[in-house]
Amino acid sequence: MRLKELILLGITLFLISFGLNFIWESYHSVLFYNCCENMNSPTYLRLISHVSIIDAGMILLAYFLVGLKSGLIWIRDKKIGNYIGFSVIALILAIWIEYRGVYLLEKWSYNEWMPVIFGLGLSPLIQLIVTGICGLLLTKRILYK
């Protein structure tokens, strides 16, 4: 039963996180990046879907990393420390993704509207934390009313 619960939790969290990140990526890609204004719709949809899958995977990774310490079904607990740990891991992942994408691989760049902190965009730095916490709370509400 525990394995079944864990699989359902993972699938639910992934799908909710994908949806939340798809919405976030759709807005901030147009507002803050130099990549998407000239894309045709199918190319844009593939890009946003691809990065949203990666974002949802990063949220699952952060969840399960916290689970190594707190138990894999920690979402049922009311311990704020788990959410703080999740947020720290999500921030570290976001910093790495942005630094790698912007500076190491030069895959994307910011436009003049992107607020930056230490050369990294604020929107993507808070994205995994915000969409992750919202995804966790929605998953908890759906699975553990």
C-alpha atoms as a printed R data frame, in Angstrom:
    type eleno elety resid chain resno      x      y       z
1   ATOM     1    CA   MET     A     1  0.000  0.000   0.000
2   ATOM     2    CA   ARG     A     2  2.834  2.427   0.812
3   ATOM     3    CA   LEU     A     3  4.379  1.981  -2.656
4   ATOM     4    CA   LYS     A     4  1.003  2.598  -4.296
5   ATOM     5    CA   GLU     A     5  0.559  5.748  -2.193
6   ATOM     6    CA   LEU     A     6  4.054  6.954  -3.101
7   ATOM     7    CA   ILE     A     7  3.449  6.395  -6.829
8   ATOM     8    CA   LEU     A     8  0.107  8.229  -6.666
9   ATOM     9    CA   LEU     A     9  1.740 11.073  -4.753
10  ATOM    10    CA   GLY     A    10  4.569 11.335  -7.297
11  ATOM    11    CA   ILE     A    11  2.226 11.297 -10.298
12  ATOM    12    CA   THR     A    12 -0.140 13.826  -8.731
13  ATOM    13    CA   LEU     A    13  2.663 16.180  -7.689
14  ATOM    14    CA   PHE     A    14  4.288 15.895 -11.117
15  ATOM    15    CA   LEU     A    15  1.070 16.658 -13.026
16  ATOM    16    CA   ILE     A    16  0.098 19.592 -10.805
17  ATOM    17    CA   SER     A    17  3.661 20.953 -10.923
18  ATOM    18    CA   PHE     A    18  3.716 20.585 -14.708
19  ATOM    19    CA   GLY     A    19  0.499 22.605 -14.991
20  ATOM    20    CA   LEU     A    20  1.646 25.344 -12.640
21  ATOM    21    CA   ASN     A    21  5.024 25.623 -14.362
22  ATOM    22    CA   PHE     A    22  3.423 25.619 -17.808
23  ATOM    23    CA   ILE     A    23  1.409 28.691 -16.777
24  ATOM    24    CA   TRP     A    24  4.461 30.364 -15.173
25  ATOM    25    CA   GLU     A    25  6.725 29.610 -18.148
26  ATOM    26    CA   SER     A    26  4.094 30.845 -20.614
27  ATOM    27    CA   TYR     A    27  3.979 34.248 -18.973
28  ATOM    28    CA   HIS     A    28  7.566 34.854 -17.959
29  ATOM    29    CA   SER     A    29  9.074 33.573 -21.232
30  ATOM    30    CA   VAL     A    30  7.279 36.290 -23.166
31  ATOM    31    CA   LEU     A    31  7.812 39.000 -20.557
32  ATOM    32    CA   PHE     A    32 11.431 38.430 -19.505
33  ATOM    33    CA   TYR     A    33 13.382 36.428 -22.120
34  ATOM    34    CA   ASN     A    34 14.871 37.124 -25.550
35  ATOM    35    CA   CYS     A    35 13.688 33.894 -27.108
36  ATOM    36    CA   CYS     A    36 10.055 33.601 -27.802
37  ATOM    37    CA   GLU     A    37  8.654 36.690 -29.500
38  ATOM    38    CA   ASN     A    38  9.305 35.375 -33.031
39  ATOM    39    CA   MET     A    39  8.509 31.686 -32.470
40  ATOM    40    CA   ASN     A    40  5.613 30.051 -34.238
41  ATOM    41    CA   SER     A    41  2.963 28.465 -32.011
42  ATOM    42    CA   PRO     A    42  3.981 24.781 -32.340
43  ATOM    43    CA   THR     A    43  7.638 25.579 -31.592
44  ATOM    44    CA   TYR     A    44  6.644 27.752 -28.629
45  ATOM    45    CA   LEU     A    45  4.306 25.066 -27.271
46  ATOM    46    CA   ARG     A    46  7.037 22.412 -27.536
47  ATOM    47    CA   LEU     A    47  9.528 24.684 -25.752
48  ATOM    48    CA   ILE     A    48  7.171 25.582 -22.905
49  ATOM    49    CA   SER     A    49  6.079 21.943 -22.517
50  ATOM    50    CA   HIS     A    50  9.701 20.754 -22.465
51  ATOM    51    CA   VAL     A    51 10.860 23.220 -19.811
52  ATOM    52    CA   SER     A    52  7.707 22.606 -17.743
53  ATOM    53    CA   ILE     A    53  8.463 18.875 -17.695
54  ATOM    54    CA   ILE     A    54 11.985 19.663 -16.477
55  ATOM    55    CA   ASP     A    55 10.590 22.035 -13.823
56  ATOM    56    CA   ALA     A    56  8.121 19.395 -12.600
57  ATOM    57    CA   GLY     A    57 10.963 16.870 -12.459
58  ATOM    58    CA   MET     A    58 13.059 19.284 -10.386
59  ATOM    59    CA   ILE     A    59 10.155 19.706  -7.971
60  ATOM    60    CA   LEU     A    60  9.897 15.912  -7.619
61  ATOM    61    CA   LEU     A    61 13.662 15.732  -7.071
62  ATOM    62    CA   ALA     A    62 13.485 18.385  -4.329
63  ATOM    63    CA   TYR     A    63 10.533 16.585  -2.724
64  ATOM    64    CA   PHE     A    64 12.334 13.229  -2.659
65  ATOM    65    CA   LEU     A    65 15.589 14.755  -1.417
66  ATOM    66    CA   VAL     A    66 13.705 16.150   1.586
67  ATOM    67    CA   GLY     A    67 12.115 12.708   1.876
68  ATOM    68    CA   LEU     A    68 15.521 11.112   2.446
69  ATOM    69    CA   LYS     A    69 15.583 12.846   5.824
70  ATOM    70    CA   SER     A    70 11.893 13.148   6.671
71  ATOM    71    CA   GLY     A    71 10.358 10.042   5.120
72  ATOM    72    CA   LEU     A    72  9.043  9.719   1.582
73  ATOM    73    CA   ILE     A    73  5.466 10.665   2.507
74  ATOM    74    CA   TRP     A    74  6.451 13.816   4.413
75  ATOM    75    CA   ILE     A    75  3.747 15.790   2.629
76  ATOM    76    CA   ARG     A    76  1.267 14.557   5.279
77  ATOM    77    CA   ASP     A    77  3.285 16.162   8.082
78  ATOM    78    CA   LYS     A    78  2.776 19.727   9.254
79  ATOM    79    CA   LYS     A    79  6.479 20.355   9.839
80  ATOM    80    CA   ILE     A    80  7.503 23.727   8.431
81  ATOM    81    CA   GLY     A    81 11.116 22.531   8.348
82  ATOM    82    CA   ASN     A    82 10.274 20.160   5.485
83  ATOM    83    CA   TYR     A    83  8.929 23.049   3.409
84  ATOM    84    CA   ILE     A    84 11.948 25.184   4.262
85  ATOM    85    CA   GLY     A    85 14.254 22.335   3.230
86  ATOM    86    CA   PHE     A    86 12.263 21.913   0.018
87  ATOM    87    CA   SER     A    87 12.556 25.651  -0.701
88  ATOM    88    CA   VAL     A    88 16.320 25.671  -0.138
89  ATOM    89    CA   ILE     A    89 16.809 22.698  -2.470
90  ATOM    90    CA   ALA     A    90 14.501 24.271  -5.088
91  ATOM    91    CA   LEU     A    91 16.475 27.524  -4.910
92  ATOM    92    CA   ILE     A    92 19.804 25.704  -5.322
93  ATOM    93    CA   LEU     A    93 18.413 23.833  -8.340
94  ATOM    94    CA   ALA     A    94 17.082 27.089  -9.831
95  ATOM    95    CA   ILE     A    95 20.421 28.844  -9.365
96  ATOM    96    CA   TRP     A    96 22.230 25.987 -11.071
97  ATOM    97    CA   ILE     A    97 19.734 25.783 -13.970
98  ATOM    98    CA   GLU     A    98 19.879 29.542 -14.602
99  ATOM    99    CA   TYR     A    99 23.636 29.875 -14.250
100 ATOM   100    CA   ARG     A   100 24.209 26.905 -16.540
101 ATOM   101    CA   GLY     A   101 21.644 28.029 -19.127
102 ATOM   102    CA   VAL     A   102 22.580 31.711 -19.212
103 ATOM   103    CA   TYR     A   103 26.341 31.698 -18.682
104 ATOM   104    CA   LEU     A   104 27.773 28.243 -19.373
105 ATOM   105    CA   LEU     A   105 25.661 27.068 -22.306
106 ATOM   106    CA   GLU     A   106 24.266 30.446 -23.416
107 ATOM   107    CA   LYS     A   107 20.920 28.792 -24.206
108 ATOM   108    CA   TRP     A   108 18.837 31.833 -23.252
109 ATOM   109    CA   SER     A   109 19.182 35.460 -22.221
110 ATOM   110    CA   TYR     A   110 17.103 37.982 -20.342
111 ATOM   111    CA   ASN     A   111 15.542 41.094 -21.786
112 ATOM   112    CA   GLU     A   112 15.578 44.513 -20.096
113 ATOM   113    CA   TRP     A   113 12.404 43.732 -18.106
114 ATOM   114    CA   MET     A   114 13.870 40.808 -16.127
115 ATOM   115    CA   PRO     A   115 14.772 41.816 -12.573
116 ATOM   116    CA   VAL     A   116 18.152 40.267 -11.743
117 ATOM   117    CA   ILE     A   117 19.989 39.376  -8.545
118 ATOM   118    CA   PHE     A   118 23.717 38.666  -8.898
119 ATOM   119    CA   GLY     A   119 23.210 38.364 -12.662
120 ATOM   120    CA   LEU     A   120 20.443 35.759 -12.398
121 ATOM   121    CA   GLY     A   121 16.778 36.394 -13.162
122 ATOM   122    CA   LEU     A   122 14.494 36.811 -10.159
123 ATOM   123    CA   SER     A   123 11.495 35.166 -11.825
124 ATOM   124    CA   PRO     A   124 13.219 31.823 -12.488
125 ATOM   125    CA   LEU     A   125 14.919 31.913  -9.080
126 ATOM   126    CA   ILE     A   126 11.595 31.984  -7.255
127 ATOM   127    CA   GLN     A   127  9.692 29.856  -9.756
128 ATOM   128    CA   LEU     A   128 10.482 26.384  -8.412
129 ATOM   129    CA   ILE     A   129  9.864 27.517  -4.843
130 ATOM   130    CA   VAL     A   130  6.489 29.105  -5.599
131 ATOM   131    CA   THR     A   131  5.198 26.477  -8.023
132 ATOM   132    CA   GLY     A   132  6.669 23.715  -5.860
133 ATOM   133    CA   ILE     A   133  5.042 24.851  -2.621
134 ATOM   134    CA   CYS     A   134  1.732 25.442  -4.431
135 ATOM   135    CA   GLY     A   135  2.048 22.000  -6.025
136 ATOM   136    CA   LEU     A   136  2.742 20.398  -2.654
137 ATOM   137    CA   LEU     A   137 -0.229 22.115  -1.010
138 ATOM   138    CA   LEU     A   138 -2.595 21.192  -3.863
139 ATOM   139    CA   THR     A   139 -1.338 17.597  -3.886
140 ATOM   140    CA   LYS     A   140 -1.800 17.368  -0.125
141 ATOM   141    CA   ARG     A   141 -5.313 18.784  -0.403
142 ATOM   142    CA   ILE     A   142 -6.253 16.336  -3.165
143 ATOM   143    CA   LEU     A   143 -4.740 13.207  -1.616
144 ATOM   144    CA   TYR     A   144 -5.022 13.886   2.123
145 ATOM   145    CA   LYS     A   145 -8.144 16.013   2.614
